[in-house]
Amino acid sequence: MALMLRGSASRLRRLLDPSAAAGGAHRAVLQLTGGARGYASEREMPSGGIKPTFAGAYCEGLQVELGQAKAEVSIGFETGRLARLTDGAVVASMGDSRVICTAVMAREPDPSANFLPLVVEYRERTYAKGEIPRTYTKREGAPKDREVLAMRVVDRALRPLFPKGLHHETSIQAIVMASDRSQDPAVLAVNGASAALAISSIPWHGPVGAVRVAVMGMSTEHGHEHDGEVVLHPTDDEVERCDFTLFYAGTEHRTLMIEAQSMKQAGVPE
């Protein structure tokens, strides 16, 4: 299972690594700022580009299989159109879900800080699922527990790769713009934030790949046909009826963060 997880991180790393043949999102930004004026849509699209969500952006993507049904869906990373005043901005997509991730760093270090002042903001907007906030003022409220936990996941996955001694105020924002309610947007937020840092001028030893894994029906009490099956990118319904879920984030050669949850009160055997 570890090889399978690292394989997903490896594919994402190859996608965004500027030294890779495919080029990925890093090469996209270089093309958008490398002398030629105008957006990517105004010039010849390099090989490997796919149709972006926003006209004028450059998008790189790959096909993955979701859940037990192994339905093929595209994961895309597009840049060059939105939030162009940030150090790095990427719209990450999976299916019909969209998360915009931005990265900004102060130009001067904070003289009073003896640590990395990194702030991560993750918000799931109500309009992402086609609804209006149900509050009296019809406005977004304070972050929910789910959003706070997602902020911690993004922070734990990205913070270890910043160089030691970096004391510049750094802000990473991930806003869910659209959700198809089939996948956890937090996974997309980690990958999108990693891409935004990778294409920016911020010193950072990435990129990072993240994936959610579910182990289905490890005990006979559920009576599932897929007893003990390991499922990559499980749907929300599969997460609810599985015995064990795992959130993995890491580079091609290093594991950075593992978050596990057992759906059984007695836990699961090793």
C-alpha positions as CSV (number, residue, x, y, z in Angstrom):
1,M,0.0,0.0,0.0
2,A,2.9,2.3,0.8
3,L,4.3,1.9,-2.8
4,M,0.8,2.7,-4.2
5,L,0.6,5.8,-2.1
6,R,4.1,7.0,-3.1
7,G,3.2,6.3,-6.7
8,S,0.5,8.9,-6.5
9,A,2.9,11.4,-5.0
10,S,5.5,10.5,-7.6
11,R,3.0,11.2,-10.5
12,L,2.1,14.5,-9.0
13,R,5.7,15.4,-8.5
14,R,6.5,14.5,-12.1
15,L,3.6,16.7,-13.2
16,L,4.8,19.8,-11.4
17,D,8.6,19.2,-11.4
18,P,10.2,21.9,-13.7
19,S,12.9,19.4,-14.7
20,A,10.4,16.8,-15.9
21,A,9.7,16.3,-19.6
22,A,6.0,17.2,-19.2
23,G,6.9,20.5,-17.7
24,G,3.7,20.8,-15.6
25,A,2.4,24.0,-14.0
26,H,5.9,25.4,-13.3
27,R,6.7,25.5,-17.0
28,A,3.3,27.0,-17.6
29,V,4.1,30.0,-15.5
30,L,7.5,30.4,-17.2
31,Q,5.7,30.5,-20.5
32,L,3.2,33.0,-19.3
33,T,5.9,35.4,-18.1
34,G,8.8,34.5,-20.4
35,G,8.8,37.4,-22.8
36,A,5.7,36.7,-24.9
37,R,2.8,39.0,-24.0
38,G,-0.8,37.8,-23.5
39,Y,-2.4,34.6,-22.0
40,A,-1.7,31.1,-23.0
41,S,-4.8,30.9,-25.1
42,E,-3.4,33.5,-27.4
43,R,-0.4,31.4,-28.3
44,E,0.1,27.8,-29.4
45,M,-0.7,25.4,-26.7
46,P,2.3,23.2,-25.8
47,S,1.9,19.4,-25.8
48,G,0.3,18.1,-22.6
49,G,-2.0,21.1,-22.0
50,I,-5.7,20.4,-21.4
51,K,-8.7,22.7,-21.6
52,P,-8.8,25.0,-18.5
53,T,-11.8,26.0,-16.4
54,F,-11.1,29.7,-17.0
55,A,-10.4,30.9,-20.5
56,G,-6.9,32.2,-20.9
57,A,-5.3,30.0,-18.3
58,Y,-2.8,27.2,-18.9
59,C,-3.7,23.8,-17.5
60,E,-1.8,20.5,-16.9
61,G,-3.7,17.4,-15.9
62,L,-3.7,13.6,-15.5
63,Q,-6.3,10.9,-15.3
64,V,-7.0,9.0,-12.0
65,E,-9.4,6.4,-10.9
66,L,-11.9,7.2,-8.2
67,G,-13.4,4.8,-5.6
68,Q,-14.4,1.2,-6.0
69,A,-16.0,1.9,-9.3
70,K,-12.6,3.1,-10.6
71,A,-14.3,5.8,-12.6
72,E,-11.8,7.8,-14.5
73,V,-11.7,11.6,-13.8
74,S,-9.3,14.4,-14.6
75,I,-7.2,16.2,-12.1
76,G,-6.1,19.6,-13.3
77,F,-3.8,22.4,-12.2
78,E,-4.3,25.7,-14.0
79,T,-2.5,29.0,-13.6
80,G,-2.0,32.4,-15.2
81,R,-5.6,33.8,-15.1
82,L,-6.7,34.3,-11.5
83,A,-5.0,36.1,-8.6
84,R,-2.1,37.2,-10.7
85,L,-0.8,39.6,-8.0
86,T,0.1,36.7,-5.7
87,D,3.4,35.0,-5.6
88,G,1.7,31.8,-6.9
89,A,-1.9,30.9,-7.7
90,V,-3.3,27.6,-9.0
91,V,-6.9,26.5,-9.5
92,A,-6.9,22.7,-8.7
93,S,-9.7,20.6,-10.1
94,M,-11.0,17.1,-9.7
95,G,-14.2,16.2,-11.5
96,D,-16.5,19.1,-11.0
97,S,-14.7,20.3,-7.8
98,R,-12.6,23.5,-8.0
99,V,-10.3,24.9,-5.3
100,I,-8.3,28.1,-5.8
101,C,-5.0,28.1,-3.9
102,T,-2.7,31.1,-3.5
103,A,0.6,31.7,-1.8
104,V,2.1,35.0,-0.7
105,M,5.2,35.8,1.2
106,A,6.4,39.1,2.7
107,R,9.5,40.6,1.1
108,E,11.2,41.3,4.4
109,P,11.6,39.0,7.4
110,D,9.8,39.6,10.6
111,P,12.5,40.7,13.1
112,S,10.4,39.7,16.1
113,A,9.8,36.1,14.8
114,N,12.1,33.2,15.7
115,F,9.9,30.7,13.7
116,L,8.2,30.5,10.4
117,P,5.0,32.7,10.6
118,L,2.9,30.6,8.3
119,V,-0.8,31.2,8.1
120,V,-3.1,28.7,6.3
121,E,-6.7,29.6,5.5
122,Y,-9.1,27.0,4.1
123,R,-12.7,27.8,3.5
124,E,-15.6,25.9,1.9
125,R,-17.9,28.5,0.6
126,T,-21.6,27.9,0.7
127,Y,-22.0,28.8,-2.9
128,A,-19.6,25.9,-3.8
129,K,-22.6,23.5,-3.4
130,G,-25.2,25.8,-4.9
131,E,-26.6,27.2,-1.7
132,I,-27.0,30.6,0.1
133,P,-25.7,30.9,3.7
134,R,-28.6,30.2,6.1
135,T,-27.6,32.8,8.6
136,Y,-29.7,35.9,9.3
137,T,-27.3,38.2,7.4
138,K,-26.8,35.7,4.6
139,R,-23.1,35.8,5.0
140,E,-20.4,33.3,5.6
141,G,-19.7,32.6,9.3
142,A,-16.7,31.5,11.3
143,P,-14.7,28.5,10.1
144,K,-16.4,25.1,10.9
145,D,-14.5,22.3,12.7
146,R,-14.1,20.5,9.3
147,E,-12.4,23.6,7.9
148,V,-10.1,24.1,10.9
149,L,-9.0,20.5,10.6
150,A,-8.3,20.9,6.9
151,M,-6.1,24.0,7.7
152,R,-4.1,21.8,10.1
153,V,-3.7,19.1,7.4
154,V,-2.4,21.6,4.8
155,D,-0.1,23.2,7.4
156,R,1.4,19.8,8.5
157,A,2.0,18.8,4.9
158,L,3.7,22.0,3.7
159,R,5.5,23.4,6.7
160,P,8.3,20.8,6.9
161,L,9.6,21.7,3.4
162,F,10.3,25.4,4.1
163,P,14.0,26.1,4.7
164,K,15.2,26.6,8.2
165,G,15.7,30.2,9.3
166,L,12.9,31.5,7.0
167,H,11.2,34.2,9.1
168,H,9.1,35.9,6.4
169,E,5.3,36.1,7.0
170,T,3.7,33.6,4.6
171,S,0.1,33.1,3.8
172,I,-1.5,30.2,2.0
173,Q,-5.2,30.3,1.1
174,A,-7.4,27.6,-0.3
175,I,-11.0,28.5,-1.2
176,V,-13.4,25.8,-2.4
177,M,-15.2,27.4,-5.4
178,A,-17.2,24.4,-6.5
179,S,-17.8,20.9,-5.0
180,D,-19.5,17.9,-6.6
181,R,-19.9,16.4,-3.1
182,S,-18.2,13.2,-4.1
183,Q,-14.6,13.9,-2.8
184,D,-13.0,15.6,0.1
185,P,-11.8,19.0,-1.1
186,A,-9.0,19.0,1.6
187,V,-7.0,16.6,-0.6
188,L,-7.4,18.9,-3.5
189,A,-6.4,21.8,-1.3
190,V,-3.1,20.2,-0.3
191,N,-2.2,19.4,-3.9
192,G,-3.3,22.8,-5.1
193,A,-1.3,24.7,-2.4
194,S,1.7,22.6,-3.2
195,A,1.4,23.6,-6.9
196,A,1.0,27.3,-6.0
197,L,4.2,27.2,-3.9
198,A,6.0,25.2,-6.6
199,I,5.4,27.9,-9.3
200,S,6.1,30.8,-7.0
201,S,9.4,32.4,-6.0
202,I,8.9,31.4,-2.4
203,P,11.8,29.2,-1.2
204,W,10.2,25.8,-0.7
205,H,11.5,22.3,-1.2
206,G,8.4,20.8,-2.8
207,P,6.2,19.7,-4.4
208,V,4.0,17.5,-2.3
209,G,1.4,14.9,-3.3
210,A,-1.7,14.0,-1.2
211,V,-4.2,11.2,-1.4
212,R,-7.0,9.7,0.7
213,V,-7.2,5.9,1.1
214,A,-10.0,3.8,2.5
215,V,-9.9,0.1,3.5
216,M,-13.3,-1.4,2.9
217,G,-15.0,-4.0,5.0
218,M,-12.0,-5.4,7.0
219,S,-14.5,-7.2,9.3
220,T,-17.2,-9.6,8.3
221,E,-19.9,-7.8,10.2
222,H,-20.4,-5.4,7.3
223,G,-20.9,-8.1,4.7
224,H,-19.4,-6.2,1.8
225,E,-18.3,-8.0,-1.3
226,H,-15.0,-6.0,-1.4
227,D,-13.8,-7.3,2.0
228,G,-10.5,-5.7,2.9
229,E,-10.1,-3.8,-0.5
230,V,-7.8,-0.8,-0.5
231,V,-9.5,2.1,-2.4
232,L,-7.7,5.2,-3.6
233,H,-9.7,8.4,-3.8
234,P,-12.8,7.0,-2.1
235,T,-16.1,8.8,-2.4
236,D,-17.8,10.3,0.6
237,D,-20.2,7.4,0.7
238,E,-17.4,4.9,0.7
239,V,-15.6,6.8,3.5
240,E,-18.8,6.6,5.6
241,R,-19.1,2.8,5.3
242,C,-15.4,1.8,5.3
243,D,-13.5,0.5,8.3
244,F,-10.4,2.7,8.0
245,T,-9.3,5.8,6.2
246,L,-5.9,7.2,5.7
247,F,-4.8,10.7,4.6
248,Y,-1.3,10.6,3.2
249,A,0.9,13.4,2.1
250,G,4.6,13.2,1.0
251,T,7.2,13.9,-1.6
252,E,8.6,11.3,-4.0
253,H,11.2,10.2,-1.4
254,R,9.7,11.3,2.0
255,T,6.6,10.8,4.0
256,L,5.5,14.1,5.5
257,M,2.1,13.5,7.1
258,I,-0.2,10.6,7.8
259,E,-3.6,11.0,9.4
260,A,-5.7,7.9,10.1
261,Q,-9.2,7.3,11.3
262,S,-10.9,4.1,12.3
263,M,-14.7,3.9,11.8
264,K,-14.9,1.0,14.3
265,Q,-15.1,1.6,18.0
266,A,-12.7,-1.2,18.8
267,G,-10.2,0.0,16.2
268,V,-8.7,-2.1,13.5
269,P,-6.0,-4.8,13.7
270,E,-2.5,-4.0,12.6
